[in-house]
Amino acid sequence: MNLFTLKRHCLMPALALLFFSSCKKEVYTSDIYIRKQWKADLSASNIIPAITGRTDHAVATVYLMDNNELHYYIYFDKPLNNGDSPAGAVINLGAAGANGTALIKLDASSFNDKRENDGAVTLSAEAAASLVSQTALYLQVSSSQQPNGLVRGQM
C-alpha cells in the first residue's frame, strides 16, 4: 500500500466524522400535549327529531389540550342539500337517541367555501374537567335551513 492510498483511507473517515458531527438536528419539544381527542361522524339521520329527505354528512375531530384549549376541525364531505349552509356547532351532554344540554358552543359560523371550519376555544378548568369526565357527548351542527340541528354525531 503506497502512502497516497494510506492517506486517502485515513482522510475519508475523518472527513465523514467531521461532516456528520457538524450536522445538528433541532429537536422540537412542546410543553402542551393532547389531553383527550374525539372523532365524530355527523349525519342528518342522527338528529332528534329526525329530518326527512336530507342526506347531509360531516366529519369532526376535536382535541382538548392540557392547557384547556379545545381545538376542532369540522368538514362536510359534499355540498349541503337544497343550497343550505352551516351556521353553528355545539358540543352537548347526552346519549345517542336523546337530546341533551349544551356544554360548549363552538365558533362554527364561518365555514369556508370548501365547507370546512377549524378553530379553538379556551375552556375554564371546570369545563375542561367536565368534558373529560363525560361519557355521553355529541356534536351537533345547525344550518341556515335547520337551526335546531342539521347533522349530529356522538363523540
C-alpha positions as CSV (number, residue, x, y, z in Angstrom):
1,M,0.0,0.0,0.0
2,N,1.5,3.3,-1.0
3,L,1.5,6.5,1.0
4,F,-1.2,8.2,-1.1
5,T,-3.7,5.3,-0.6
6,L,-3.0,5.2,3.1
7,K,-3.6,8.9,3.4
8,R,-6.9,8.6,1.4
9,H,-8.1,5.7,3.7
10,C,-7.4,7.8,6.8
11,L,-8.7,11.1,5.4
12,M,-12.1,9.9,4.2
13,P,-13.3,8.6,7.6
14,A,-12.0,11.7,9.3
15,L,-13.9,13.9,6.8
16,A,-17.1,11.8,7.2
17,L,-16.8,12.1,11.0
18,L,-16.3,15.8,10.8
19,F,-19.3,16.2,8.4
20,F,-21.7,14.2,10.5
21,S,-20.7,15.7,13.8
22,S,-21.2,19.2,12.5
23,C,-24.8,18.4,11.5
24,K,-27.0,19.4,14.4
25,K,-30.7,18.5,14.3
26,E,-33.1,20.8,16.1
27,V,-35.3,18.8,18.4
28,Y,-38.7,20.4,18.9
29,T,-40.4,19.8,22.2
30,S,-43.7,21.1,23.4
31,D,-45.0,21.9,26.8
32,I,-48.6,21.4,25.6
33,Y,-50.0,18.0,24.9
34,I,-53.3,16.4,23.8
35,R,-55.3,15.5,26.9
36,K,-58.1,13.9,25.1
37,Q,-59.4,13.6,21.5
38,W,-62.7,12.7,19.9
39,K,-63.8,11.9,16.3
40,A,-67.4,12.2,15.3
41,D,-69.3,11.0,12.2
42,L,-72.1,13.6,11.8
43,S,-75.2,12.6,9.9
44,A,-78.6,14.1,9.3
45,S,-80.2,10.8,10.3
46,N,-78.9,11.2,13.9
47,I,-80.9,14.5,14.5
48,I,-83.7,14.3,17.0
49,P,-86.4,14.8,15.9
50,A,-85.4,13.2,12.6
51,I,-85.1,15.3,9.4
52,T,-86.6,13.6,6.4
53,G,-85.2,14.0,2.9
54,R,-81.7,15.2,3.9
55,T,-78.5,13.2,3.4
56,D,-76.0,15.8,4.7
57,H,-72.9,14.4,6.3
58,A,-69.9,15.8,8.1
59,V,-66.8,14.7,10.0
60,A,-65.3,16.3,13.0
61,T,-62.1,15.9,15.1
62,V,-61.9,17.6,18.5
63,Y,-58.8,17.8,20.7
64,L,-58.6,19.0,24.3
65,M,-55.1,20.2,25.1
66,D,-53.6,20.2,28.5
67,N,-53.7,24.0,28.6
68,N,-57.5,23.8,28.4
69,E,-57.7,24.8,24.7
70,L,-60.3,22.9,22.7
71,H,-59.3,22.6,19.0
72,Y,-61.8,21.5,16.4
73,Y,-62.0,20.7,12.7
74,I,-65.3,20.1,11.1
75,Y,-65.9,19.5,7.4
76,F,-68.8,18.5,5.2
77,D,-67.7,15.9,2.6
78,K,-70.2,17.0,-0.1
79,P,-72.3,20.1,-0.7
80,L,-75.3,20.5,1.6
81,N,-78.7,19.7,0.3
82,N,-81.1,22.4,-1.0
83,G,-78.3,25.0,-1.2
84,D,-78.1,25.1,2.7
85,S,-75.1,26.5,4.6
86,P,-73.7,25.5,8.0
87,A,-74.5,28.0,10.8
88,G,-73.1,26.9,14.1
89,A,-71.9,23.9,16.2
90,V,-72.4,22.9,19.8
91,I,-71.0,20.1,22.0
92,N,-73.8,18.7,24.1
93,L,-74.2,16.3,27.0
94,G,-76.4,13.4,26.0
95,A,-76.5,9.9,24.8
96,A,-77.4,8.7,21.3
97,G,-81.2,8.8,20.7
98,A,-81.9,11.7,23.2
99,N,-81.4,15.4,23.2
100,G,-79.2,16.8,25.9
101,T,-77.9,20.1,27.3
102,A,-75.4,22.4,25.6
103,L,-72.0,22.2,27.1
104,I,-69.7,24.1,24.7
105,K,-70.6,26.4,21.8
106,L,-68.0,26.4,19.0
107,D,-67.4,29.3,16.7
108,A,-68.5,27.3,13.7
109,S,-70.4,30.0,11.9
110,S,-67.5,30.7,9.5
111,F,-67.3,27.6,7.3
112,N,-65.2,28.3,4.2
113,D,-66.1,27.6,0.6
114,K,-64.8,24.1,1.0
115,R,-67.4,23.5,3.7
116,E,-64.8,23.2,6.5
117,N,-64.1,25.1,9.7
118,D,-61.5,24.9,12.3
119,G,-60.8,26.9,15.4
120,A,-60.1,26.8,19.1
121,V,-61.9,27.7,22.3
122,T,-60.2,28.3,25.6
123,L,-62.2,26.5,28.4
124,S,-62.2,27.1,32.1
125,A,-60.6,24.3,34.2
126,E,-64.1,23.2,35.3
127,A,-65.4,23.0,31.8
128,A,-62.3,21.0,30.6
129,A,-62.7,18.6,33.6
130,S,-66.3,18.1,32.8
131,L,-65.6,17.5,29.2
132,V,-63.0,14.8,30.1
133,S,-65.2,13.1,32.6
134,Q,-68.3,12.8,30.4
135,T,-69.0,9.6,28.6
136,A,-72.1,10.7,26.6
137,L,-71.2,13.7,24.4
138,Y,-72.4,14.6,20.9
139,L,-71.6,17.3,18.4
140,Q,-74.4,19.0,16.5
141,V,-74.1,21.4,13.6
142,S,-77.0,23.6,12.7
143,S,-77.6,25.3,9.3
144,S,-79.5,28.3,7.9
145,Q,-82.4,26.0,7.0
146,Q,-82.2,23.7,10.0
147,P,-81.4,26.0,13.0
148,N,-82.3,23.2,15.5
149,G,-79.7,20.9,14.0
150,L,-78.6,19.6,10.6
151,V,-76.1,16.8,11.5
152,R,-75.2,15.1,14.7
153,G,-72.7,12.5,15.9
154,Q,-71.6,11.0,19.2
155,M,-68.1,11.9,20.3
